[in-house]
Amino acid sequence: MAVLRVLKYGDKLLRKKTKPVVYEEIKDKLPLILKDMYDTMKFAKGIGLAANQVGIDMQLAIISYADDTKKYDFVIINPKIVSANGELYEEEGCLSFPGFFIKIKRYENVVVRAINEKGLPIEIKASGLLAKAFQHEIDHLNGVLFIDHLPLSLKLKKLPILTKLKREWKKIDETKMKPEVI
């Protein structure tokens, strides 16, 4: 199990748009990258993780989602949201903001086009929590954080709290924690 350190709010890489992936250039390294990302996401009890959250500058994210009948693991490379509709206003969190949750407005339904871990083009139709997860991870790949969806007045109200928490979050290193700590 290789757990990577999750970059926390304030790290500059989280605000940087990630580099597009040329699949042929990374296909040999991809299985290990994905294994480490899945290990990290599961260890931190997340449902999604973008590559830049673990210090990797590439358009790659993973999402694990389970409904009543099945568990789904999605690998999305160079993802784009090609359509979106409806509206959700629900609480959202982020592994780069441990323990911080706030209501965010998102689309209820999305269609995502990407490349999967085999280098094949895919199109995914998602709604509800899964649609929210795709939007959240694709935002990360574009240097957008979930707090950027807050109205300015609420963002200004939360800024002192985030500033205080940012100092605490810098001390968190998942690579040095035992599973029961997180």
N, C-alpha and C positions, 0 to 999 in steps of 0.2 A: 504494500500500500504506500503510494507516494502522495502525501498531502502537501500541496503547495500553499504558500502564503497568499492570502486574499488581500489585494490592495484595498486600503480604506479611503473613505472620503478625505479629500485633500491631496491625494497623490495625483501628480500631473498626468500620468498615463491614462487615468480614467476620463480625462477631458479631451483626449486626443482621438481624432478619427483614425480607426485602425486601417492597416494596409490590406488591399484586396489580395486574395489568395490565388496563386497559380497552382492548381491542384497537382500537376505533374512534379512541381518542385518540392512539395511537402508530403506526397503520398507515402513515402517510406517512413517518415517521422510521425505521421498522423496517428497510428495506433498507440504509441507511447504518450503522445500529447493528450489524446482522448482519455486514456486510462487514468493519467494523473488528474485531468480535469474532473472526471467522474468521481474518483476517489476523494478529491477535495470538496466537490459539491455535496456528496453524501455525508462526509465527515462534518461539514458545516450545516447540514440539514437544510439545504436549499433545493429548489426545483429547477433552477437554471443557473448557468454560469457562462459569462463571456470571456474569451481568451485574454482580453486586456485586464480583466480583474485579477488574473494571476501573472501579469507581467509579460504576456505574449502579444506582440503587436501584429495581429492578423484578424481578418474578418471571419471569425469562427466562434460559434456558441453551441452549447448543449442544453437540452431541456429534458427532464424526466417528469412524466405526468401519468397519473393513474386515475381511471374512472372506475365505475362499479364492476366492470367486466375485464379490463385489461390494463397493463402497464405499457407505456410508450416511452421510448428513448429517441430523441431527435438530435441529429447532428446537422447544423446548418452552416454552410460555408458561403460567403458572399451573399447573405440573405437580403431580400428586398420585400417590403410590403407592397403588394400590387393593387389591393383594394381593401377598404375598411368601411364599416358602417356600424350604426348603433352606438350606444353609450353605456359605459359602466362607471360608477363612482364608488370605489371600494378601497379598503385599506390595502396598502402595499408595503413591502419591506425589501431589503436588499442586503446581500452578504457583505457589501462594502460599507454598510451602515448598520452594524450589528445591534439588534435590539430596538431599532428606530422604525416605527411604523406610522404611516400617515395616509389619509384618503387622497387618492389620485383619480383624475378623470382619464379614462382610456376608451378605445373603441371596443365594442362588445364582440364584433366579428372581424376577422382579418383573413386575407389570403396571402401566403408567403411563398415566394419562389427562392430557391437556393440550390446549392449542390450538396449532396450527402457525402458520407464518409467514403463511399465507393467512387466518387467523382461523377455521379449521375445527377442530372437535373431532377428536382422534385418540386411539387406544388402542394402546399398544405393548407387546408381550410380549417380554421380554428375559431372557437367561440368561448366565451366565459373566461375562466382561469387560464386556460391554455392560450387564448388570444392575448390575454394580459401578459403572460410570460414571454411570448414571442415579441411583443412590443417592447417590453422591458429589456430583453437581451439585445435586440437590434438597436435600441437606443444606446446601450453601452458601447456597441461597436462604432457608433457615430459620435462618441464623446458626450452623450446626453445622459444625465442622471435623472432618476425618478423625481427628485425634488425640483427639477426644472419645469415640471408640469404644474407646480403650485402657482396660484395667483401671487402677484408681487407682494401684496399686503401680508399674506400668510407666510411667504418666504422670509420676509423681513422680521416677522414675529418669531419664527423658528431659528433664525440665524444665531442668536446668542446660545441657544441650546446646542445647535450643531457645532459651534465653535468650541464649546466646552467638551462635547463628546469626541470631537476630532482628536483632541489631545489624548484622551483615554484610548481611542481606537488605534492610535499609532503603536501602542504597547502590545496589541493583540497580534500574536503570530501563531497561526494554526499548526505550523510544523513542529511547534514545541509543546503542544497541548495533548492531553489524553482525551479520548473520545467522550468521556462522561462530563468533561469540563464545558464543552460547547453545547 
